[in-house]
Protein backbone atom coordinates (compact mmCIF):
# COMPACT_ATOMS: atom_id res chain seq x y z
CA UNK A 1 0.00 0.00 0.00
CA UNK A 2 2.78 2.46 0.88
CA UNK A 3 6.06 2.65 -1.00
CA UNK A 4 7.97 5.42 0.77
CA UNK A 5 7.56 6.95 4.24
CA UNK A 6 8.82 10.39 5.24
CA UNK A 7 9.40 11.32 8.88
CA UNK A 8 10.20 14.93 9.83
CA UNK A 9 12.88 14.93 12.54
CA UNK A 10 13.89 17.71 14.92
CA UNK A 11 17.38 16.67 15.98
CA UNK A 12 17.18 19.03 18.96
CA UNK A 13 14.22 17.04 20.34
CA UNK A 14 14.77 13.44 19.21
CA UNK A 15 13.75 12.17 22.65
CA UNK A 16 10.15 13.34 21.99
CA UNK A 17 9.83 11.41 18.71
CA UNK A 18 9.90 7.85 20.04
CA UNK A 19 6.32 6.88 19.18
CA UNK A 20 6.45 8.27 15.65
CA UNK A 21 9.83 6.63 15.01
CA UNK A 22 8.58 3.22 16.21
CA UNK A 23 5.39 3.47 14.15
CA UNK A 24 7.30 4.51 11.02
CA UNK A 25 9.70 1.59 11.50
CA UNK A 26 6.83 -0.87 11.98
CA UNK A 27 5.04 0.41 8.87
CA UNK A 28 8.27 0.30 6.84
CA UNK A 29 8.78 -3.35 7.79
CA UNK A 30 5.14 -4.20 7.13
CA UNK A 31 5.12 -2.60 3.66
CA UNK A 32 8.80 -3.35 2.86
CA UNK A 33 9.52 0.27 2.09
CA UNK A 34 12.16 2.85 2.93
CA UNK A 35 11.89 5.69 5.42
CA UNK A 36 13.41 9.08 4.70
CA UNK A 37 14.14 11.13 7.80
CA UNK A 38 13.93 14.83 6.94
CA UNK A 39 15.50 17.59 8.99
CA UNK A 40 15.18 21.30 8.37
CA UNK A 41 17.99 23.58 9.46
CA UNK A 42 19.30 27.09 8.90
CA UNK A 43 22.53 28.06 7.16
CA UNK A 44 23.47 29.98 10.34
CA UNK A 45 24.84 28.07 13.34
CA UNK A 46 22.23 26.54 15.65
CA UNK A 47 22.36 24.65 18.92
CA UNK A 48 22.23 21.41 16.91
CA UNK A 49 24.94 22.08 14.31
CA UNK A 50 27.37 24.77 13.29
CA UNK A 51 26.45 24.55 9.61
CA UNK A 52 24.21 22.58 7.23
CA UNK A 53 26.98 20.09 6.44
CA UNK A 54 27.37 19.16 10.12
CA UNK A 55 23.58 18.93 10.45
CA UNK A 56 23.46 16.63 7.42
CA UNK A 57 26.11 14.37 8.98
CA UNK A 58 24.17 14.19 12.25
CA UNK A 59 20.93 13.41 10.41
CA UNK A 60 22.65 10.69 8.35
CA UNK A 61 24.03 9.17 11.56
CA UNK A 62 20.53 9.30 13.07
CA UNK A 63 19.09 7.46 10.05
CA UNK A 64 21.84 4.85 10.24
CA UNK A 65 21.07 4.32 13.94
CA UNK A 66 17.39 3.79 13.07
CA UNK A 67 18.41 1.09 10.59
CA UNK A 68 20.56 -0.57 13.23
CA UNK A 69 17.78 -0.43 15.82
CA UNK A 70 14.77 -1.37 13.68
CA UNK A 71 16.22 -3.07 10.60
CA UNK A 72 14.44 -1.12 7.86
CA UNK A 73 15.98 0.78 4.94
CA UNK A 74 16.56 4.44 5.77
CA UNK A 75 17.61 7.61 4.02
CA UNK A 76 18.16 11.10 5.27
CA UNK A 77 17.54 14.46 3.67
CA UNK A 78 18.55 17.85 4.98
CA UNK A 79 16.65 20.92 3.86
CA UNK A 80 18.13 24.37 4.47
CA UNK A 81 15.71 27.17 5.28
CA UNK A 82 16.27 30.86 5.98
CA UNK A 83 13.84 30.66 8.89
CA UNK A 84 12.38 27.22 9.72
CA UNK A 85 9.92 28.72 12.20
CA UNK A 86 8.21 30.54 9.35
CA UNK A 87 8.54 28.24 6.36
CA UNK A 88 8.77 24.77 7.91
CA UNK A 89 5.41 23.66 6.50
CA UNK A 90 6.22 24.84 2.97
CA UNK A 91 9.63 23.17 3.14
CA UNK A 92 8.15 19.85 4.32
CA UNK A 93 5.41 19.94 1.68
CA UNK A 94 8.01 20.51 -1.05
CA UNK A 95 10.15 17.69 0.35
CA UNK A 96 7.26 15.20 0.37
CA UNK A 97 7.15 15.49 -3.42
CA UNK A 98 10.93 15.61 -3.81
CA UNK A 99 11.45 12.28 -2.01
CA UNK A 100 8.34 10.67 -3.47
CA UNK A 101 6.73 9.92 -0.11
CA UNK A 102 3.21 8.58 -0.07
CA UNK A 103 2.99 8.50 3.74
CA UNK A 104 4.21 11.04 6.27
CA UNK A 105 4.49 10.02 9.93
CA UNK A 106 4.75 13.01 12.27
CA UNK A 107 4.97 13.30 16.03
CA UNK A 108 2.43 15.71 17.50
CA UNK A 109 2.85 17.92 20.50
CA UNK A 110 0.37 18.32 23.33
CA UNK A 111 -2.10 20.96 22.09
CA UNK A 112 -2.20 24.24 23.90
CA UNK A 113 -3.81 27.66 23.65
CA UNK A 114 -1.68 28.70 20.68
CA UNK A 115 -3.14 25.83 18.63
CA UNK A 116 -6.51 27.58 18.70
CA UNK A 117 -4.93 30.63 17.05
CA UNK A 118 -2.34 29.10 14.69
CA UNK A 119 -2.50 25.79 12.87
CA UNK A 120 -0.14 23.03 13.92
CA UNK A 121 2.56 21.79 11.56
CA UNK A 122 0.95 18.36 11.39
CA UNK A 123 -2.47 19.83 10.69
CA UNK A 124 -1.12 22.00 7.90
CA UNK A 125 0.77 19.10 6.31
CA UNK A 126 -2.30 16.85 6.57
CA UNK A 127 -4.60 19.36 4.89
CA UNK A 128 -2.23 20.44 2.12
CA UNK A 129 -0.38 17.26 1.17
CA UNK A 130 -1.32 14.70 -1.46
CA UNK A 131 0.34 12.02 0.69
CA UNK A 132 -1.38 10.29 3.58
CA UNK A 133 -0.38 11.79 6.92
CA UNK A 134 -0.31 9.96 10.23
CA UNK A 135 0.01 12.31 13.20
CA UNK A 136 1.11 10.46 16.31
CA UNK A 137 0.40 11.84 19.78
C-alpha positions in Angstrom: 0.0 0.0 0.0 2.8 2.5 0.9 6.1 2.6 -1.0 8.0 5.4 0.8 7.6 7.0 4.2 8.8 10.4 5.2 9.4 11.3 8.9 10.2 14.9 9.8 12.9 14.9 12.5 13.9 17.7 14.9 17.4 16.7 16.0 17.2 19.0 19.0 14.2 17.0 20.3 14.8 13.4 19.2 13.7 12.2 22.6 10.2 13.3 22.0 9.8 11.4 18.7 9.9 7.9 20.0 6.3 6.9 19.2 6.5 8.3 15.6 9.8 6.6 15.0 8.6 3.2 16.2 5.4 3.5 14.2 7.3 4.5 11.0 9.7 1.6 11.5 6.8 -0.9 12.0 5.0 0.4 8.9 8.3 0.3 6.8 8.8 -3.3 7.8 5.1 -4.2 7.1 5.1 -2.6 3.7 8.8 -3.3 2.9 9.5 0.3 2.1 12.2 2.9 2.9 11.9 5.7 5.4 13.4 9.1 4.7 14.1 11.1 7.8 13.9 14.8 6.9 15.5 17.6 9.0 15.2 21.3 8.4 18.0 23.6 9.5 19.3 27.1 8.9 22.5 28.1 7.2 23.5 30.0 10.3 24.8 28.1 13.3 22.2 26.5 15.7 22.4 24.6 18.9 22.2 21.4 16.9 24.9 22.1 14.3 27.4 24.8 13.3 26.5 24.6 9.6 24.2 22.6 7.2 27.0 20.1 6.4 27.4 19.2 10.1 23.6 18.9 10.4 23.5 16.6 7.4 26.1 14.4 9.0 24.2 14.2 12.2 20.9 13.4 10.4 22.6 10.7 8.4 24.0 9.2 11.6 20.5 9.3 13.1 19.1 7.5 10.0 21.8 4.9 10.2 21.1 4.3 13.9 17.4 3.8 13.1 18.4 1.1 10.6 20.6 -0.6 13.2 17.8 -0.4 15.8 14.8 -1.4 13.7 16.2 -3.1 10.6 14.4 -1.1 7.9 16.0 0.8 4.9 16.6 4.4 5.8 17.6 7.6 4.0 18.2 11.1 5.3 17.5 14.5 3.7 18.5 17.8 5.0 16.7 20.9 3.9 18.1 24.4 4.5 15.7 27.2 5.3 16.3 30.9 6.0 13.8 30.7 8.9 12.4 27.2 9.7 9.9 28.7 12.2 8.2 30.5 9.3 8.5 28.2 6.4 8.8 24.8 7.9 5.4 23.7 6.5 6.2 24.8 3.0 9.6 23.2 3.1 8.2 19.9 4.3 5.4 19.9 1.7 8.0 20.5 -1.0 10.1 17.7 0.4 7.3 15.2 0.4 7.1 15.5 -3.4 10.9 15.6 -3.8 11.5 12.3 -2.0 8.3 10.7 -3.5 6.7 9.9 -0.1 3.2 8.6 -0.1 3.0 8.5 3.7 4.2 11.0 6.3 4.5 10.0 9.9 4.8 13.0 12.3 5.0 13.3 16.0 2.4 15.7 17.5 2.9 17.9 20.5 0.4 18.3 23.3 -2.1 21.0 22.1 -2.2 24.2 23.9 -3.8 27.7 23.7 -1.7 28.7 20.7 -3.1 25.8 18.6 -6.5 27.6 18.7 -4.9 30.6 17.0 -2.3 29.1 14.7 -2.5 25.8 12.9 -0.1 23.0 13.9 2.6 21.8 11.6 0.9 18.4 11.4 -2.5 19.8 10.7 -1.1 22.0 7.9 0.8 19.1 6.3 -2.3 16.9 6.6 -4.6 19.4 4.9 -2.2 20.4 2.1 -0.4 17.3 1.2 -1.3 14.7 -1.5 0.3 12.0 0.7 -1.4 10.3 3.6 -0.4 11.8 6.9 -0.3 10.0 10.2 0.0 12.3 13.2 1.1 10.5 16.3 0.4 11.8 19.8 
